[in-house]
Amino acid sequence: MRQLRIDMTKCNYGRDCNHECEADCATKVFKVDDPALAALHIRDHGDGTGHAILCDQCGDCVVVCPAEALKRNKLGVVMINKKLCVGCYMCIGFCEKEAFERNPDWVEPYKCTACGICVKACPHAALEIVEVPEPAARII
């Protein structure tokens, strides 16, 4: 299964790059010129630490989608079928990692699909796409 990972020891929370990875995600993947609408967010806590908000493809959201719009693709990445999504946002409320985003102009939410655009844009090589075993399905 493909998963986006970030090494926070290499990341300096946007102090040099101004979140180039977020900007590339927004413009190349979602076709919007607004890094706030990216599927990846890096937060600086202001005390020399920070964290990333991203989808680790755990798949827990798949079981709560009443429209069955969330499915794993052949690479193990959880994808949203826009034709099936009804915009109930159960996935947003359920995701403990807060990985789902919402564009006010769209019905369906969106999230990281481990495409790798941000990996190429990160000036510190803090992001990478890795292959990991698919986790067991969680029963809710």
N, C-alpha and C positions, 0 to 999 in steps of 0.2 A: 504494500500500500504506500502511495506517495504521501509525504507529510512535509510541510514547511516547518523548519526549525530556525530558531535564532539563538546565537551565542551572545548573551548579554555582556560577557567579558570583553568582546570585541566591539560592541556597539557603544557609542557615546551619546545615545538618545537624541540624535538630531542636531547636536551642537555644531558639527561641521557640515553635514549633508543637508540639513534643513528638511529631512525626511524625503529624500529623493525617491526612496523605495515606495513611499505612500503616493507621491505625485505620479510616478510611473504606473502604479497600479490603477489609479483613478483615470488617467488619460488613455493608457493603452488597452486596459481591460474593460473599463466601464464607460469610456468615451465621454468623460466629464472633466473639466478643468478645475477640479476642486479636491485637494488631498483629503479633506474631511470626509469625502465619500469613497475613500479607498476601503478595501477589505482587510487591510493591515494597519494597525496603529501602534506607534511607539511612544510611550509616555515617559517623560523625565520627571522624576519626583522632586528635583531641585536640591537633593542632598547627595548627589553623586551616584544615585541608584536610579533604576527605571525598570519598566516592564513592557512587554509587547502584548497586544491584544490580537490574537490570530486564531484561526481554526486549526485544531490538531487532527481533524477528521475522525474523531472518536466514534461518531455515528449515533450517539445517544438521541439526537434530534429526530432521526429517522422514525423511531418508534412513536413519537408524539404527534407526527403530522397527520391530521385527520383526512387530508386530501391525497395522501400517499404521493406527494410531490417531491419528496426527498428520497433519493436512492443512491447507492454506491455505483460508480462507473467501473469499467474493467481494471482501472488502476487503483481502485479502492477509495477514490475521492468521493465525498458526499456532494452530490449535485442537486440543484433545484430545477425541476421541470416547470418552466413558466406557464405552460399550457394547463397544468393541473393545479398550480398554486391558487388558492382562493384569498390569500392575503389575511389569514387569521392571526398570523404572527405568534403562533404557539411555539415555534422554533426559537424565536427571539426571547420569549419569556422563559423557556426551558433551558437554554444554553448557559451553563455555569461560567463559561469562559467569555461570555458576551461577544462571541465571534460573529454573530449575525448583525447586519447593518440594514438600514432602511433609507431609501431615497424617497423623499416626499412625492416625487413625480412618478413613482412606480408602484404597482400593486404588490408585487412580490418582494420579499427581502433578498439579500444577497450575502455572500460570504466568500472566504478564501477558497480557491479551487486548486491550490498548489501549482499554479501555472509557471512560476519561476521568474516572472517579470521583475519582481522586487529583488530577487537574488542578483540579477545582472546590474541593477541600479544601486545596490548598497556599496558605498565607497570603502567600507571597512571589512567586507567579506564576512559579515556577521550572520547573514542569512544563507540557508542552503536547503535544497530539496533532498530528502533522504527516503530510503525504502525501509519500512518497518512492518512488522506483522500486523495483520488486521485484528483489532481487539474483538473479544467476544461480545455478542449483542447483549445489551443490558435489558433486563425485563423490568418494566415500570408497573 
